Amino acid sequence: MNRQAVEQIVEAVGGKENIAAATHCVTRLRFALKDEGKVDKDKLENIDLVKGSFSANGQYQVVIGQGLVDKVYNEMVEITGIGTATKQEIKDAAEQNLNPLQRAIKTLADIFIPILPAIVTAGLLMGINNILTGKDIFFEGKALIDVYTNWADFASIINLIANTAFVFLPGLIGWSAVNKFGGNPLLGIVLGLMLVHPDLLNAWGYGAAQQEGKIPTWNLFGLTVEKVGYQGQVLPVLLASYVLAKMEIFLKKRIPDAFQLLTVAPISLLVTGFLSFIVIGPITFMIGNGITAAVVGIFDAVPAIGGLIYGGLYAPLVITGMHHTFLAVDLQLIGTIGGTFLWPMVALSNIAQGSAAFAMMFADKNNEKLKGLSLTSAISAWLGITEPAMFGVNLRYKYPFIAAIIGSAIAGIVITLRGVQAPSIGVGGLPAFLSIFTEFWGVFFIGMGIALVVPFVLTFIMAKAKQKKEA
């Protein structure tokens, strides 16, 4: 690393006067810029230190690489004189540039991204359980635990650990959502767990109880309220968390400090609890089930079109940040029908982006920087992190991105026609098969093969055609 290269980065993003604030994550510099139109993207990406750049959620991000980004950031602070900023300060500064839709998408992202480690971990553990309990993997017509029965309880404990994140999902969302909305996250946990309290009818048994006319109820001074839990539901706890946080903020402004400990939390939780069971829960429960029924209906009616659209459009959604909204849909599907058919296409889209980037390593052998970036970003995408491949290689050259979309769309059609589902969200790359129901492994491997081969071949062909045209 040299000081001149860092100075070139500052100049390429519009100079120090264009930088409102800056921070960094593990691999990227993150800028809140006053005017992104002043960025010279071509000049920026021709700097040896830079492996790619892109704008997302109001932040302009420059991919540097793990370890090196710390040194670059410190040097940049010294050169520009800007004060070091936290990630939250950068987010707050960047949010000023967002329109209402972008802010709504960012809010969902800020709620769900913090709980992803728990969800992905659950998915991986479910994958281990799938291997132990799935039939026809090692023995015809039998599961591993059927043959080696001493492994049955081991698998049972793994399943319990894996299911915990989904059984108590409202608790996780409550913690993250109330924190995002400015309230006490511990109250958010209590609110979420309250919605899945053991005294409530399990939400998964609601349909059967409704048909039998055996739904337990409360009688609140003549008002009948169903004692129903919201396991696996997303919307009830999201809206309830917003109400709880805003009520807590409202009360804190009006109650003296000496009385806040005894009044703010009890009143906030009590009022929000009653509203959750009387109004918020029933309404959002119906809305959530309606959304699920609509999504399932579309994919049941025209699965090929559904697979084509979602499989092909997921990568462009990543560019806009809108892909975060579908995490809520995935979790809703898992809670309502027991599995998601959307997430398997996400995994194949990631693989396709990696394959297209990998092809560039062979398509332009004279570009040493591109070869190194293509290899490392492809491996990253195959393990579920696509940003280096997408923004560092594929979008820069355009045709690899198109090739990846084509491969992902074809793979999406294939697995959707066969109804491939995942009981959870796992690592969205080559390890994704672990989180797929074992009965769908065969067709999912075919989809993986398409996502690996088609983008690679198309990218290579288009690269050679372009080189021949330019010769």
C-alpha positions in Angstrom: 0.0 0.0 0.0 1.2 3.5 -0.8 -0.1 7.0 0.2 -0.4 8.0 -3.4 -3.0 5.3 -4.1 -5.1 6.4 -1.1 -4.9 10.0 -2.4 -6.2 8.7 -5.8 -9.1 7.0 -4.1 -10.1 10.2 -2.3 -9.8 12.2 -5.5 -11.9 9.6 -7.4 -14.8 9.8 -5.0 -14.9 13.6 -5.5 -12.3 14.8 -3.2 -12.3 15.3 0.6 -14.9 18.1 0.3 -17.4 15.6 -1.2 -17.0 13.2 1.8 -19.6 13.8 4.5 -18.4 10.8 6.6 -16.5 7.6 6.1 -16.0 4.3 7.9 -15.1 0.7 6.9 -16.2 -2.8 7.4 -14.2 -6.1 7.0 -13.5 -5.6 3.3 -14.9 -2.2 2.2 -14.5 1.5 2.7 -18.0 3.0 3.3 -18.6 6.6 2.3 -21.6 8.9 2.9 -21.0 11.3 -0.1 -22.5 14.7 -0.6 -22.9 14.1 -4.3 -22.3 10.6 -5.8 -22.4 12.1 -9.2 -18.9 13.4 -8.6 -17.5 9.8 -8.4 -15.2 8.8 -11.3 -15.9 5.1 -11.2 -13.5 4.2 -14.0 -10.7 6.1 -12.4 -11.5 4.6 -9.0 -11.6 1.0 -10.2 -8.3 1.4 -12.1 -6.5 2.0 -8.9 -4.5 -1.1 -7.9 -5.9 -1.1 -4.3 -9.5 -1.1 -5.5 -11.2 -4.4 -6.3 -14.6 -2.9 -7.1 -17.1 -0.2 -6.1 -20.8 0.2 -5.8 -23.6 2.3 -4.3 -26.1 0.7 -1.9 -28.5 2.1 0.7 -27.2 5.6 0.3 -23.6 4.6 0.9 -20.8 4.5 -1.7 -18.7 1.4 -1.0 -15.2 0.7 -2.2 -14.0 -2.9 -2.0 -10.4 -3.1 -0.8 -9.9 -6.4 0.9 -9.7 -7.9 4.4 -6.9 -6.5 6.6 -5.7 -4.0 4.0 -8.9 -1.9 4.4 -7.9 -0.9 7.9 -4.6 0.5 6.7 -6.2 2.3 3.8 -8.9 3.8 6.0 -6.4 5.1 8.6 -4.2 6.6 5.8 -7.3 8.3 4.3 -8.3 9.8 7.7 -4.8 11.3 8.0 -4.9 12.6 4.4 -8.4 14.1 4.5 -8.6 15.2 8.1 -12.1 13.7 8.4 -13.0 12.4 11.8 -13.4 8.6 12.3 -17.1 7.6 12.2 -19.0 4.6 13.4 -21.1 2.5 11.0 -24.3 3.8 12.6 -23.2 7.4 12.0 -22.5 6.6 8.4 -25.9 4.9 8.1 -27.6 8.0 9.6 -25.7 10.3 7.2 -26.5 8.1 4.2 -30.2 7.8 5.1 -30.7 11.4 4.3 -30.2 10.6 0.6 -32.9 7.9 0.5 -36.5 8.1 -0.7 -39.4 6.7 1.4 -39.3 3.3 -0.4 -35.5 3.0 0.0 -35.9 3.9 3.7 -38.5 1.2 4.2 -36.3 -1.4 2.5 -33.3 -0.2 4.7 -35.5 -0.5 7.8 -36.3 -4.2 7.0 -32.6 -4.8 6.2 -31.5 -3.3 9.5 -34.0 -5.5 11.4 -33.3 -8.8 9.7 -29.5 -8.7 9.0 -28.6 -8.8 12.8 -30.6 -12.0 13.3 -29.2 -13.7 10.2 -26.3 -15.5 12.0 -28.9 -17.3 14.2 -31.1 -18.2 11.2 -28.2 -19.4 9.0 -26.7 -21.4 11.9 -30.1 -23.0 12.4 -30.2 -23.8 8.7 -26.8 -25.5 8.8 -27.8 -27.6 11.8 -31.0 -28.6 10.1 -28.8 -29.7 7.2 -26.9 -32.1 9.5 -30.2 -33.3 10.9 -31.4 -33.9 7.3 -28.4 -36.1 6.6 -29.1 -38.2 9.7 -32.8 -38.5 9.3 -33.3 -38.4 5.5 -34.2 -41.7 3.8 -32.5 -43.1 0.7 -29.3 -41.1 1.3 -27.1 -43.9 2.6 -29.6 -46.8 2.7 -32.5 -47.6 0.4 -35.8 -46.8 2.1 -34.1 -46.1 5.4 -32.5 -43.2 7.2 -29.1 -43.4 8.9 -30.8 -43.3 12.3 -33.0 -46.3 11.3 -29.9 -48.4 10.7 -27.7 -47.0 13.5 -30.4 -46.4 16.2 -27.9 -45.1 18.7 -27.6 -41.9 16.6 -31.4 -41.2 16.9 -31.2 -39.1 20.1 -28.1 -37.3 18.8 -30.2 -36.2 15.8 -33.1 -35.3 18.0 -31.0 -32.9 20.1 -29.5 -31.4 16.9 -33.1 -30.8 15.6 -34.1 -29.2 18.9 -31.1 -26.8 18.8 -31.7 -26.0 15.1 -35.5 -25.4 15.6 -35.1 -23.0 18.5 -34.4 -20.0 16.3 -37.6 -20.6 14.3 -39.8 -21.6 17.3 -38.8 -18.4 19.0 -38.4 -16.3 15.9 -40.7 -13.5 17.2 -38.3 -13.1 20.1 -35.3 -12.5 17.8 -37.3 -10.2 15.6 -38.7 -8.3 18.6 -35.2 -7.7 19.9 -33.9 -6.4 16.6 -37.0 -4.4 15.6 -37.5 -2.6 18.9 -33.8 -1.7 18.9 -34.1 -0.4 15.3 -37.2 1.7 16.2 -35.4 3.3 19.2 -36.8 1.3 22.1 -35.4 -1.0 24.8 -34.4 -4.3 22.9 -34.9 -6.3 26.1 -38.5 -5.3 26.1 -38.6 -6.4 22.4 -37.4 -9.9 23.4 -40.2 -10.1 26.1 -42.8 -8.9 23.5 -41.7 -11.5 21.0 -41.6 -14.4 23.5 -45.0 -13.3 24.8 -46.4 -13.9 21.3 -45.3 -17.5 21.4 -46.1 -18.2 25.1 -46.8 -21.9 25.8 -50.3 -20.9 27.2 -51.3 -19.9 23.7 -52.6 -22.2 21.0 -49.7 -23.1 18.7 -50.2 -21.1 15.5 -49.4 -24.2 13.4 -52.4 -25.9 14.9 -54.7 -23.0 14.4 -56.3 -24.3 11.2 -57.2 -27.7 12.6 -58.5 -26.1 15.8 -60.6 -23.7 13.8 -62.3 -26.6 11.9 -63.0 -28.4 15.1 -64.3 -25.2 16.8 -61.9 -25.7 19.7 -60.0 -22.4 19.6 -59.4 -21.2 23.3 -60.5 -17.6 24.0 -60.3 -14.8 26.5 -63.5 -12.9 27.5 -62.5 -9.3 28.1 -65.7 -7.6 29.4 -67.7 -9.0 26.6 -65.0 -8.9 23.9 -63.9 -12.4 22.8 -60.2 -12.7 22.0 -58.6 -15.8 20.6 -55.7 -17.2 22.6 -53.5 -17.8 19.6 -49.7 -17.7 19.4 -47.8 -16.3 16.4 -45.0 -18.9 15.9 -43.3 -18.5 12.6 -45.1 -15.2 11.9 -43.3 -12.0 10.9 -45.8 -9.2 10.6 -47.4 -9.4 14.0 -44.1 -8.9 15.9 -42.8 -6.3 13.5 -45.9 -4.0 13.9 -46.1 -4.7 17.7 -42.4 -3.8 18.0 -43.0 -0.5 16.3 -45.9 0.3 18.7 -43.9 -0.7 21.7 -40.9 1.4 20.8 -42.9 4.5 20.0 -45.0 4.1 23.2 -41.8 3.8 25.2 -40.3 6.9 23.6 -43.6 8.8 24.2 -43.8 7.9 27.9 -40.1 8.7 28.5 -40.6 12.2 27.3 -43.5 12.8 29.7 -42.8 10.9 32.8 -40.2 12.2 35.3 -36.9 10.3 35.5 -37.6 9.2 39.1 -40.7 7.3 38.1 -39.6 5.9 34.7 -38.3 2.5 36.0 -41.6 1.8 37.6 -43.9 3.0 34.9 -42.5 3.2 31.4 -41.7 -0.5 30.7 -44.8 -1.9 32.5 -47.2 0.5 30.8 -45.5 0.1 27.3 -45.5 -3.7 27.5 -49.0 -4.0 29.0 -50.7 -1.7 26.4 -48.7 -3.2 23.5 -49.6 -6.7 24.7 -53.3 -6.0 24.8 -53.2 -4.4 21.4 -51.2 -7.3 20.0 -53.7 -9.9 21.0 -56.8 -7.8 20.3 -55.9 -5.9 17.1 -52.4 -6.2 15.8 -52.1 -10.0 15.9 -55.4 -11.0 14.3 -55.1 -8.4 11.5 -51.5 -9.0 10.6 -52.0 -12.8 10.9 -54.6 -12.6 8.2 -52.4 -10.3 6.0 -49.4 -12.6 6.5 -51.3 -15.7 5.5 -52.8 -13.7 2.6 -49.3 -12.8 1.3 -48.2 -16.4 1.7 -51.3 -17.7 -0.2 -50.7 -15.2 -3.0 -47.0 -16.2 -3.4 -47.7 -19.9 -3.2 -50.6 -19.5 -5.6 -48.5 -17.8 -8.2 -45.8 -20.4 -8.1 -48.4 -23.2 -8.1 -50.2 -21.8 -11.1 -47.2 -21.0 -13.2 -44.1 -22.4 -11.5 -41.9 -22.0 -14.6 -42.7 -18.3 -14.8 -42.2 -17.9 -11.1 -38.8 -19.6 -11.2 -37.8 -17.6 -14.3 -38.6 -14.2 -12.8 -37.3 -14.8 -9.3 -34.3 -16.8 -10.3 -33.4 -14.2 -12.9 -34.2 -11.0 -11.0 -32.7 -11.8 -7.6 -29.3 -10.5 -8.5 -30.6 -7.2 -9.8 -32.6 -6.9 -6.6 -29.3 -7.2 -4.7 -28.1 -4.1 -6.5 -31.1 -2.1 -5.2 -31.0 -3.7 -1.8 -34.6 -4.9 -2.2 -33.5 -8.5 -1.8 -33.7 -8.0 2.0 -37.5 -7.7 1.9 -37.7 -11.3 0.7 -36.1 -12.6 3.8 -39.3 -11.7 5.6 -41.2 -13.7 2.9 -38.9 -16.7 3.3 -39.5 -16.7 7.1 -43.2 -16.3 6.6 -43.3 -19.3 4.2 -41.3 -21.4 6.6 -43.6 -20.6 9.4 -46.8 -21.1 7.4 -46.2 -24.0 5.0 -43.1 -25.5 6.6 -40.6 -24.6 3.9 -39.5 -21.9 1.4 -39.2 -22.4 -2.4 -37.7 -18.9 -2.8 -34.4 -19.3 -0.9 -33.1 -22.3 -2.9 -33.2 -20.0 -6.0 -31.2 -17.4 -4.0 -28.5 -20.0 -3.4 -28.3 -20.8 -7.1 -28.2 -17.1 -8.0 -25.1 -16.7 -5.8 -23.5 -19.8 -7.4 -24.2 -18.4 -10.9 -22.5 -15.0 -10.0 -19.5 -16.9 -8.8 -19.3 -19.0 -12.0 -19.5 -15.9 -14.2 -16.7 -14.2 -12.3 -14.6 -17.4 -12.4 -14.9 -17.5 -16.2 -13.3 -14.1 -16.5 -10.1 -15.6 -15.0 -9.8 -17.7 -18.1 -11.3 -15.2 -20.6 -8.6 -12.5 -20.1 -5.4 -14.2 -19.1 -3.3 -11.0 -19.7 -5.0 -9.0 -16.9 -3.3 -10.2 -13.7 -5.4 -8.0 -11.5 -8.6 -9.3 -13.0 -7.4 -12.9 -12.7 -6.8 -12.6 -9.0 -10.0 -10.7 -8.3 -12.0 -13.2 -10.4 -10.7 -16.2 -8.5 -11.1 -14.8 -5.0 -14.5 -13.2 -5.7 -15.8 -16.5 -7.3 -14.8 -18.5 -4.2 -16.6 -15.9 -2.0 -19.8 -16.1 -4.1 -19.7 -19.9 -4.0 -19.7 -19.6 -0.2 -22.6 -17.2 -0.2 -21.0 -13.7 -0.4 -21.6 -12.2 -3.8 -20.7 -8.5 -3.6 -17.1 -8.9 -4.7 -18.1 -11.0 -7.7 -21.1 -8.8 -8.6 -19.6 -5.4 -8.1 -15.9 -6.1 -8.6 -16.2 -8.2 -11.8 -19.6 -9.0 -13.3 -21.2 -5.6 -13.3 -18.0 -3.9 -14.3 -17.9 -6.0 -17.6 -21.7 -6.3 -17.8 -21.9 -9.5 -19.9 -20.8 -11.8 -17.0 -23.7 -10.4 -15.0 -26.1 -11.1 -17.9 -24.7 -14.6 -18.2 -25.1 -15.2 -14.5 -28.7 -14.0 -14.6 -29.5 -16.4 -17.6 -27.9 -19.3 -15.8 -29.7 -18.5 -12.5 -33.1 -18.1 -14.3 -32.7 -21.5 -16.1 -31.8 -23.2 -12.8 -34.7 -21.4 -11.1 -37.1 -22.9 -13.6 -35.8 -26.4 -13.2 -36.0 -26.5 -9.4 -39.3 -24.7 -9.2 -41.0 -27.1 -11.6 -40.0 -29.9 -9.2 -41.1 -28.0 -6.1 -37.8 -27.8 -4.4 -38.0 -26.4 -0.8 -35.8 -25.7 2.1 -37.0 -26.0 5.7 -34.7 -23.1 6.7 -32.2 -20.5 5.4 -28.6 -21.7 5.2 -25.4 -20.7 3.5 -26.4 -19.4 0.0 -23.8 -21.1 -2.1 -22.3 -24.5 -2.7 -23.1 -25.7 0.9 -26.8 -24.8 0.3 -27.8 -28.4 -0.4 -27.4 -29.1 3.3 -30.4 -26.9 4.0 -32.6 -28.4 1.3 -35.1 -31.2 2.1 -33.3 -34.4 1.3 -36.0 -35.6 -1.1 -35.1 -32.7 -3.4 -31.3 -33.1 -3.3 -31.2 -34.8 -6.8 -33.0 -32.0 -8.7 -31.2 -29.3 -6.6 -27.8 -30.8 -7.7 -29.0 -30.5 -11.3 -29.9 -26.8 -10.6 -26.4 -26.3 -9.1 -24.8 -27.9 -12.2 -26.7 -25.5 -14.4 -25.8 -22.5 -12.2 -22.1 -23.6 -12.4 -21.8 -24.4 -16.1 -24.2 -22.1 -18.0 -22.8 -18.8 -16.7 -19.2 -19.9 -17.1 -19.7 -21.0 -20.7 -21.8 -18.0 -21.7 -19.3 -15.6 -20.1 -16.4 -17.2 -21.8 -18.1 -17.2 -25.2 -19.2 -13.5 -24.9 -15.7 -12.5 -23.7 -14.0 -14.2 -26.6 -16.5 -12.6 -29.0 -15.9 -9.2 -27.6 -12.1 -9.6 -27.8 -12.4 -10.7 -31.4 -14.5 -7.7 -32.2 -12.1 -5.3 -30.6 -9.0 -7.0 -32.3 
